[in-house]
Amino acid sequence: MSLNKSVFSKKKIILGITASIAAYKAAYICSKLTGMGAGVIPVMTPNALNFIAPLTLSSISGNKTVVDQFENQKKIYHISLSHSADVFLIAPASADVISKLSYGVGDNFLTTSAISATCPVLVAPAMNESMYLDPVIQQNINHLKESGKYFFVGPASGKLACGEEGPGRMEDEDIIIERLGELLKYKSDLKGKNILITAGGTKEFIDPVRFISNRSSGKMGYALAEEARSRGAKEVILVSAAEKSLKPYGIKIVYAGDTAGMKRALLEYLKDSDIVMMAAAVSDIVPVKKYNFKLKKKDDILSKIKFKENENILELLAEKKKKDQYLVGFAAETDYSIEAVKDKLKGRNIDMIVGNDISTKSIGMGSDYNEVDLVRQDGSVKKLARDKKRIIARGIWDEIVKNLDAVKNQ
């Protein structure tokens, strides 16, 4: 293995084993991880008992192998264990367990602990070729990948237990361990960093019932916040105008419906933030006057509604930005061009702008998908092809982490 063994030292790893003939390979993985200083807690499905004995894994790891769904140790164990783990490995992962995780079915200790895990979950499929290639299984695998929490390694192609040959064989154990090490590094990418992100479209009220807004759903900002938490950020604060969105686990939410509220929240947390991302769609115009009563049509309503240009929060943040802070803006346009995005960076203290074309409903505002260009202050551009917003968020953070590492190593 080329990976630095110190990556595993003192890390807590849950090793899940499901009902597969490849279960015996889990003993090697357990031994290797333990030998590199990791604390391994084996977890087996009841059906996995037909393939390997719990005593084998307990003896190798030095920890009790958990099988019973209602195993408890002071606290609810499938929660406390999964929340304390650095990474969760399921090797081998059967078609049954992959499908259960895709649909959120927690019917044993392994599935309930994997569902409740807040760390990355690495899945190593092992099954017959016809099972692996089944459209439903492929759909379930893709669903888990798109969630951003589940990562896959393999399967490899070769001779299968049934005598057939093809994809479905569990990936080589050393390759699985190497991928696991990469995830441990991934989980510490933002260690010690305070992250400040905005999301959603602001609502600028005209009167108690009417407002001007936009189609922003907040999904991109929420995906960025979840990805930051997964990468080990010290604290993630999400200033959100999307009040109906489901609150992500482990993230501090500050609701701010309009520009004024969002500005107050940003200025409150800006000083202590290492990375600031303006993913919210802040209204370009606001009413000149906000009425505290509903305007009536019969009272010449159109003459009372006038607008003015809104203040630019991103420019304000750029002015206040400290040297060691990293600031990211977003630009959503229908007449989109890279050059227009680059123009937004000229003469402004902004490190990166994420540009996206919103001329079609298949990506951008309101969609679960996005396709963006990452434009840096030096003029370099990285394109992220159309994908689920959580995967796009990962690509954005990959670029930021790479930029931060480059600065650190200068």
N, C-alpha and C positions, 0 to 999 in steps of 0.2 A: 504493500500500500504506500502511495506517495504522500498521503495526508499526514499532517503533523499529529502525532498521538496525543499531545497535550490538549488538543481540542476537546477530548473526551474526559479529561481528568476532572473528577468531582462533579460530573454532570449526572443528572437524574434522568434515566431513560426507561420508559415503559416499553416492554417487549410483548406485543400481542401475538398469540399463536392461534390460528383457526384450524378447522378440520381439513387437512390436506396431507397427502403422503409426504409432502416436502417439510412437514413439521419437524422432522428429525434435524433438519439443517439449522433450526433455531438454536439448538444446543451449541453449535459452533459460533454463531453470532453472539450468543450470550457469553460464551467463554472469552471471545476476542474483546468484546466491549469491557468486560470485567477486568481483563488483563491490562487494559489501557487506563484503568482507574475510574471507570464509570460505575455508578450505582444502578444496577439493572433490577427492575421489578417485573417478573414474568406474570403475564395475565393470559389465561386460556379460556376459550369457549368450552362449554360442556362437551361438545362433539369432538373437540381436539383431543380429549382424553383417550379416544380410540387410536390415536397415532403416536403419542409420546406421553410419558409419565410425568406428572408435576414434580415428583421427587428429583428427577434428572435436572430440571431447570433450577429448582431450589438449591440443590447441592452445588451447582456451578456458580450461581449468582450470590448465594449466601442470604437470599431473601425468600420469604414464603411466596410460593406461586398462588396467585389469586384465581379462583374459579367461581366461587359462590356469588351469585348476584347480590346477595344481601350481606356480604362481608363488610363489617364495620369496625372501625378503630377510633373510638371517641367521637369523631366527626363522621358524616356520611362519606364513606371511603371512596366511592367512585368519583365524587366531586373533589375531595381534598387531595386525593392522589393525582388526578389528572391536572389539577390547578398548580401542583407543585413540581410537575415534570418540565424538563427542558425540551424534550422532544418525545414523540410517541411513534414507535415503529410497529407496524403490523406485518409480520413475515413468518409464515406465508399468509396471504389474504385470499380467502375463498370467494367465489362468485356470490355466495350467500351473504357474507358479511359486507362485501362491497355494496351490494344492493341495499342492505339494511341501512348502512350509513348514508347512502344517497337519499333514502326516503325518511331518514331520521328515526328509524326503528331501534329502540334500545331495549332488547329483550334478554340481555345477559350482561355480565360485568364489563366485558370488553367493549361491547357496542355503546353502553351507557357512558363509560369513561371516555371513549373516543369522541362521542358527541359533545360531551361537556368540556373536553380539553381546550385550553386556550393557547397551547403551543402548536407548532407545526406537526402534522401527522403524515408520516411517510408510509406508503402502502406498496407492498411487493406482491403483486398478483401471482397466483399459482393455481392452474386449472387446465382442463383439456382444451385443445385448440378450438373445438366447436363451441364450447362454453364461452371462452374469451372473445371470440369473434361474433357471438350472438349480438344483434343490434341493441337489445335492451341492456345488456351488460356494458357495451360500449357507451351507450347513452348515460348510464349510471356513473361510469368512470369519468366521462367528460363533465358531468354535473358536479362531481366532487372536485375535479381540477379547477373548474370555474369559480368555485366558492372561495378560493384563495387559501384555504386552510389545509387542504389535502394535496400532497405531492406524490408522484408515482415513480417507481423505479422498475424497469422491466415491463413485461416478462421477456425472457430470452427464448430463442427458438432452439429446438433440439428434440431428442427422444423423450417422450412423455411416459408416465407410469403405466398408461394403458397400452403401450407398445406403438402408438402412433407417433408421428413426428410433426412439429410445427410450433407456432408461438403459444406460450402458456406455461412454459417451464419457469420456475422461480429464478430470478436473476442471481448470478453468482454472489455468494455471501460477502466477499471482499468488496465488490462493487456496491452492494447495499450499504455496507459500513462506510464506504467513502462518501456516498450520497448523504448518509446520515450526518457525517462530519460537516459537509457543506451546509446542511440545514442548521446545525448548531452555530456555525459562523453567521449565517443569515439572520438567526434569531438575536444576534448581538450587534447587528449593523448600526442600530441607533441607540445603543446602550448609553445611558446618561443624558440623552438629549430631551429637551422640552420642545414639543411640537405644537404649533398653533395653526389651525386650519379653519377656513370658512366654507359654508355650504348653503345651497338653496338660493332661491330668488327672493329678494326683499320685496315687501309690500309697502308701498307709500300711500297712506290713506288720504283720501280727499274729504270724506266725512265718515261717520261711524260705520257705514255699510259699503262704501265704495273705495276702491284703491286701484292703483296702477302697479302692474307687476310683470313677470315674464314666465316662460315655460320651464325654468330650471327646477328639477326635481330634488337636487341635493345629492343624488346617487354618487356622483364622482367624488365629492368632498367626503362623504361617508366612507367610500371605498378607500380613499387615501388615509383616512384616520384609522380604519381597521388594519390596513397594511402596516402603518407606522407602529401600532401596538404589537403586531405580530413580530416586528423586527426589533423588539426590545426597548422601545422608547421609554424614557423615565416617566413622562406624563404626556398625554395627548389631550389637548383641549380643542373641542369642536364648537365653533361659534356658528349656530345653525338658524337659518330662516325657515327650515323645513320641519315644522313642529310635528307633523303627522308621521314622519319617518320613524322606523323602529330604532330605539336607542341601542347602539352597539355596546357590547360588554367591555368593561374596563376603560371606558373613555369618558372624560368629563364633558358634559354638554352644557353650553350656555346658549339659551334661546334668545335670538335677537331678530325681530320681525322686520324692522326697517333699517335704513342707512344709519340713522342716529344711534340706534341701539347697538348695531354691529360695530360702529366706530368706537363707542364707549367700551365695549367688551375687548376689542382689539388693543386699545391703548392701555387697558388695565393689565393685560397679560403680555404685552409686547416685550417689555424690558427683560423678562425672565425666559424668553423664548429663543431657542437656537435656530429653528427653522420655521418660517411663516409661509403659508400657502393660501393665496386668495382665490379659492375655487368657486366662491359664491358669485352669482350673477346679480351685482348691485345695480339698481335702476339708474339709468342715465339721466332721467328727469324726475323731478318731484313737484308736487303742487306748491304754488306760491303761498297759498293759505290752506290750512286744514280746519275744517268746520267741525264744531262739536255737536252738530245736529244734522239730520238728514236733509240734504237739499231737495227741494220739490221742483218737479218739472214745470209747474205753472208759474214759478217765480223766476223765469228766465235763467235756468240752471247753467246754460252754456256761457253766459256772460260772467258767471262767478267762478268758473273753473279755468285757471291759468297755470301754466307750468314754467319751471326754470331749470336750468342745467344743474344736475346734482354734483356735489363735491366728489372728487376722485380719491377714494380711500387708499388705493394702491400707491398713488403718488405721495400721499401723506406718510404711508409706511416707509416708502423709499427715502423720504427726507429724514425720517427718524431712525432708519436702519443703522445699526452699529457694524463696525468692521467685521466682527466675528459672527454676524448673523447671515443666514441664507434666505433670500426672499424670492418667492415664485409667484408669478401672476398668470392669469388665464385669459385667453382671447378667443371668443366664439364669434365667428363671422359667417354670413351667407355668401358674400363675395370674397371668399377666402384666398389668400396668397401668402406664401412664406415671406416675401419681401415686406408685406404690410405688417406682419408680426415682427420682423426685424426692426422696422421703423419704430415700433412701440418700445424697443429697448434703448434706442439711441439717446444718449445724454441722461439716462435714468439709472438710478442706483438699484437695479433689479438684476438678479443673477440668472434667472431663467423665465421664459414665458412658454406656457403650454398652449399651442394653437390648435383649434379644431374647426372643421367645416360643418356648420349646422344647417346647410341648405337641404339636407334630406333628413327624414324622420328616423331613419334606421340607425343613426349614430347621434351622439351629443345630447342635447336637452330632452329630458323625458324618457330617453331610451336606456336600456340596460347595457348597451354597447357604446364603444367610442373608438375613434381613430384619431391620433394626435401627432403633432410635430413638437419636439422639445428643442426650443431655440435658446441657445446660451448667449451670454453677453459678448463672447468672443466671435459670434456669428456662426458657430458650428450648429448643425441641425441633425437630430436623430428622429427617425420616423418610427412610430409604434403602430403596426397594422391593426385593423379592426379586430376587436376582441371584447370580452366582457369587461366592464369597468373595473372590477377588482384586479383583473390581470393587467389592464392598462395602468392601474395604480402601482402595481408591482414594478412595471417598466419605468415609470416616472421616478419611483424611489431608487431603483437600481442606478439610474443616471445621477441622481443627487448624491447617493452614497459614493459613487465613483468619483464625482467632482470633489467631494469633501476629503476623500482619501488622497486625491492628487494634491490638494492644497496642503494637507497634513505632511505629506512626504517631500514637499518642496524644500 
